[in-house]
């Protein structure tokens, strides 16, 4: 059965906080590279990947498009790969906004076992799938990112 997060406590992450936290991630990543490019996990990893690319002066950016949630309900079973990437991940940095259960990164590690995996926010259930992170988050919190909020509802 799919896991439903609609009743969980929600925390809004503003643009300023997201940018600050992603820059902190970049400070940690500087010692892990150099990276030949970034693979952004679409959709949530697109904005953090853009910030990382700018901060680390990386111009080669690709995406892997994967769906592990339908709105606030975790998909049952395997994540759905909508667009894969080639290779085994050698030299690549995979970036996402949040690792929750770790299912997305676990699936991606099968595809790209030699990549370096980074996320801005991480929950305990997915921590073992991440190489570099900065902000731990309680498992029962639902993070609401700026791109998930209608402009008039702020």
Helices and strands as residue ranges (DSSP letters): E 3-4, E 9-12, H 15-29, E 37-42, H 45-55, E 61-67, E 69-70, E 73-74, E 80-83, E 92-99, H 103-111, E 116-123, G 124-129, E 132-137, E 141-144, G 146-148, G 151-153
